[in-house]
Amino acid sequence: MPSRRSSIPFCGVAVMAKASQPGLTKTRLCPPLTFEEAASFNTAFLKDIAGNLIAAAAETSLAGAMAFGPPKSEAFFREHLPGDIALYEVWTADFGNCLSEAMRCQFASGHSAACVLNSDSPTLPISLLTEMVDMLSCPGDRAVIGPSSDGGYYLLACKALHRRLFAGIAWSTETVFAQTMERAAEIGLPIHVLPEWYDVDDAASLRLLAGELLEGKNFSASLRASSAPHSTALLQTMFATANLGERLEDFLGDDASGLREVAA
């Protein structure tokens, strides 16, 4: 375990974050959400993830950050996030370059390891972040990856910048995790695989989130989800005042059964 006495935390963790803009943020949630509602969920997710990073930093040697865009949107993050979350403006046309640049910024800030984290998993267990740091603390070059249930990954962390991990990846497809594992094998990089978690990026995964936060349905029997208070409050409000339960049931059919009664 890295020393907690170090002035610079061992691992920097940068969330790949977009400022909330209706019509431009979390649009895969529309429908059943409106563009304005999807943007509100983006803000709630970012707040919860920032809180999770701060809580994890109390248990292990990491520091939270946002690798954000679009350009000139820093004011949004200053308004909504705690001051101890660092900000890096990172915005390029190629998502792989964004990830690589986010890692480069963290190494340039003095961290011995760097992690890129998604902005779609507000309930991600803190234990997964501490396991990541523990694994990176082992001797020798290595990486840690957390697979998402949709075939992508929710985090990728390294002790050195390996640009090959981000080259030639078919982003936003179900092959991202598999392709990244192939890249690690190509360069001979040992990689530790964390337990699977899920992204909230469509109606079905929003239903999963509602099940976790409003109905107590655990995504994993062996992992303790984070509480995500901002996402919980937004869901409660929308179930109570915006008929979100009915809208999800109408959109998803049997896969969302029972949600009409959640707000009752």
VENSUL-V200981 format. One record per residue. N is the residue number from 1. PHI is phi as a letter, one per 30 degrees, with the letter a starting at -180 (999 if undefined). OMEGA is omega in whole degrees, -180 to 180 (999 if undefined). Layout:
N_PHI_OMEGA ; N_PHI_OMEGA
//
This chain:
1_999_178 ; 2_d_179 ; 3_d_176 ; 4_d_-178 ; 5_d_180 ; 6_d_-179 ; 7_d_177 ; 8_c_179 ; 9_e_-176 ; 10_e_-173 ; 11_b_170 ; 12_d_-180 ; 13_b_-178 ; 14_c_175 ; 15_d_177 ; 16_d_-164 ; 17_c_171 ; 18_c_173 ; 19_d_-176 ; 20_d_178 ; 21_b_179 ; 22_e_-180 ; 23_i_-179 ; 24_b_-174 ; 25_b_178 ; 26_h_-175 ; 27_d_177 ; 28_d_175 ; 29_d_-176 ; 30_c_-15 ; 31_d_15 ; 32_d_180 ; 33_d_167 ; 34_d_178 ; 35_d_180 ; 36_d_179 ; 37_d_179 ; 38_d_177 ; 39_d_177 ; 40_d_176 ; 41_d_177 ; 42_e_179 ; 43_d_179 ; 44_d_179 ; 45_d_-179 ; 46_d_178 ; 47_d_-180 ; 48_d_-180 ; 49_d_175 ; 50_e_177 ; 51_d_178 ; 52_d_180 ; 53_d_178 ; 54_d_178 ; 55_d_179 ; 56_d_-180 ; 57_d_176 ; 58_d_-178 ; 59_c_-177 ; 60_b_-173 ; 61_d_175 ; 62_b_177 ; 63_b_-177 ; 64_c_178 ; 65_a_171 ; 66_c_170 ; 67_c_-161 ; 68_c_173 ; 69_a_-4 ; 70_d_179 ; 71_e_177 ; 72_i_177 ; 73_c_-178 ; 74_e_-177 ; 75_e_178 ; 76_e_-177 ; 77_d_176 ; 78_d_-178 ; 79_d_-168 ; 80_c_-173 ; 81_c_177 ; 82_d_-177 ; 83_d_-179 ; 84_d_170 ; 85_c_-179 ; 86_d_-179 ; 87_b_174 ; 88_b_174 ; 89_d_-178 ; 90_b_-176 ; 91_a_175 ; 92_b_-178 ; 93_d_-178 ; 94_c_-176 ; 95_d_177 ; 96_e_177 ; 97_d_176 ; 98_d_180 ; 99_d_180 ; 100_d_180 ; 101_d_177 ; 102_d_176 ; 103_d_-180 ; 104_e_179 ; 105_d_-178 ; 106_d_175 ; 107_d_179 ; 108_d_178 ; 109_d_174 ; 110_j_179 ; 111_d_179 ; 112_d_176 ; 113_b_-178 ; 114_b_-179 ; 115_b_168 ; 116_c_-171 ; 117_b_-180 ; 118_d_180 ; 119_c_-173 ; 120_c_-174 ; 121_b_-176 ; 122_d_180 ; 123_c_-178 ; 124_e_-178 ; 125_d_178 ; 126_d_-180 ; 127_e_179 ; 128_d_176 ; 129_d_179 ; 130_d_176 ; 131_d_177 ; 132_e_180 ; 133_d_178 ; 134_e_-178 ; 135_d_178 ; 136_d_-180 ; 137_d_179 ; 138_d_-178 ; 139_d_175 ; 140_i_179 ; 141_d_-178 ; 142_a_177 ; 143_b_176 ; 144_b_179 ; 145_b_176 ; 146_c_-177 ; 147_d_174 ; 148_c_-177 ; 149_d_179 ; 150_c_179 ; 151_j_175 ; 152_c_172 ; 153_b_180 ; 154_c_173 ; 155_a_172 ; 156_b_-176 ; 157_b_-177 ; 158_b_175 ; 159_c_176 ; 160_a_-179 ; 161_d_178 ; 162_c_-175 ; 163_d_-180 ; 164_d_-180 ; 165_d_-176 ; 166_c_-174 ; 167_c_174 ; 168_i_179 ; 169_c_176 ; 170_d_-174 ; 171_d_179 ; 172_i_174 ; 173_b_-179 ; 174_d_-179 ; 175_c_-173 ; 176_d_-179 ; 177_d_-178 ; 178_d_180 ; 179_d_179 ; 180_d_175 ; 181_d_177 ; 182_d_179 ; 183_d_179 ; 184_d_178 ; 185_d_-180 ; 186_e_-176 ; 187_c_177 ; 188_i_-178 ; 189_c_175 ; 190_d_-178 ; 191_b_179 ; 192_c_-178 ; 193_c_177 ; 194_d_174 ; 195_d_-179 ; 196_d_170 ; 197_b_-175 ; 198_b_173 ; 199_c_173 ; 200_c_-176 ; 201_b_174 ; 202_a_-175 ; 203_d_-178 ; 204_d_179 ; 205_d_172 ; 206_d_176 ; 207_d_175 ; 208_e_-180 ; 209_d_178 ; 210_d_177 ; 211_d_179 ; 212_d_-169 ; 213_d_-176 ; 214_c_-176 ; 215_c_179 ; 216_i_179 ; 217_c_-177 ; 218_d_174 ; 219_d_-180 ; 220_b_178 ; 221_d_-174 ; 222_c_-178 ; 223_b_179 ; 224_c_-179 ; 225_d_173 ; 226_d_-171 ; 227_d_178 ; 228_h_-174 ; 229_d_-179 ; 230_d_177 ; 231_d_179 ; 232_d_-179 ; 233_d_180 ; 234_d_177 ; 235_d_-180 ; 236_d_179 ; 237_d_-177 ; 238_d_175 ; 239_d_-176 ; 240_d_-171 ; 241_b_-175 ; 242_b_175 ; 243_h_-177 ; 244_d_178 ; 245_e_179 ; 246_d_-179 ; 247_d_178 ; 248_d_179 ; 249_d_180 ; 250_d_-176 ; 251_d_-173 ; 252_c_-179 ; 253_i_-176 ; 254_d_-179 ; 255_d_-180 ; 256_c_-177 ; 257_e_178 ; 258_j_-177 ; 259_d_180 ; 260_d_-177 ; 261_c_-174 ; 262_d_-176 ; 263_d_-176 ; 264_d_999
//
